[in-house]
Amino acid sequence: MDVADSDLGVYAVSGAFAVLVYLVALAVLAFATDVGLTVGTTATLTGGFLLFMGSYVAAMVIYRGVEDGEPVE
């Protein structure tokens, strides 16, 4: 099975896209708005995003384990 052509590959690419969107959103927040990105604000936003990405990666690992454990007919 080629990972690039599998569901897991699609999930990995969409996860990378989510990281890119998060970084662009932080840059826009910092430069285009009056919101100050202090250490506390950045840490809170990043902490929440890392919790989200952690659950996303856990779901990918579980999906891969289920996919490997099922017989293919």
SULFEN-V901205 format. One record per pair of residues at least 24 apart in sequence whose C-alpha atoms are under 8 Angstrom apart, sorted by the first residue. I is the first residue (numbers start at 1). J is the second residue. D is the distance in whole Angstrom. If there is no record, write none. Layout:
BEGIN
i=I j=J d=D
i=I j=J d=D
END
This chain:
BEGIN
i=8 j=60 d=7
i=8 j=63 d=8
i=8 j=64 d=7
i=11 j=60 d=7
i=15 j=53 d=8
i=15 j=56 d=8
END
